[in-house]
Amino acid sequence: MIPNDPAARSIDLLRGMLTIRKAEERLARDFKAGALPGPVHLYIGQEAVAVGVCAQLDARDWITSTHRGHGHFLAKGGDPRAMFAEVYGRSTGICGGFGGSMHVADVSKGILGANGIVGGGIALASGAALAAQLDGAQRVGVCFFGDGAAAQGVLSEALNLAALWKLPLLLVCENNGFSEFSPSSGVIAGSIAGRAEPFGVPGRQVDGNDVEAVAEATAEALERARGGAGATLIEAATYRIHGHVEGEHAFLKTQYRADEEIERWRGRDPVARFAATLVERGTLDAAAVEALAGEIEAAVEAAADSAAEDPYPEPAELDRHLLGAA
């Protein structure tokens, strides 16, 4: 959770976004160099959503993630080195090297896990919210999901139960404009935030590239949830600067989005945008922003370099996490 001092709070928000950006940029280079054992779905351009939401959460709160889950993991306090080791398939990874990029999790930090099932985290977060309600600990279940998952039936099911039982649930849709390679306008009808209305659940649209706007909306939703008033659906409008998955150009025969569109969204980069805001306010000067970015990049590079030297899991451990294994 971020500190109470406004300046320190703002710097921590920037630090969180820079950490995600530098980590994802490292993984982008690793993939291009052929140094990764599998694909990665990068979060570059969407950092304000994960950081704006998770900055308002306590360690006790639960989150569920998506196939694009590195940002959520880091924003909720996950260890960068353990994440890199997991993506590299090393035994020191947060899941022992067996989960990989799409399954980073750390239950001790309230990170119930990323997964490759579209909308798969919605039911998990709903279950976590029910557990929180039953144990009376004022925990909140938070689910990050994409606009493609808004068409999954599980969202309606979760909204229905959350309304009936007043679950402490926050549903955060990261609407980045694309369901894999299809523009959302061609596969998603109506307003995503508006899907909550028939169930009597508040739905709110927010600028997902404005970290403070996301944090404000989240704070209001958490106050409602912790107060026993139930769930909220937040639709955060954002954009993924990289493609759906790194290396997609190798199998896509046509370009599915215009270069002009990508550049237009680069102009709304949430990290650069918030850094400029802090300079305008006098919270930091340009040299301090550059120094902070350099400090974070050095820490991220050191974590990645160190993780890359760790051993792979032993073949004898292959069935260690299987149900019923000896």
Helices and strands as residue ranges (DSSP letters): H 6-32, H 47-54, E 62-64, H 70-75, H 80-87, G 101-103, G 107-109, H 120-135, E 141-146, G 147-151, H 153-165, E 169-175, E 178-179, E 182-183, G 184-186, G 193-199, E 203-207, H 211-226, E 232-237, G 248-250, H 259-266, H 270-281, H 286-308, G 315-317
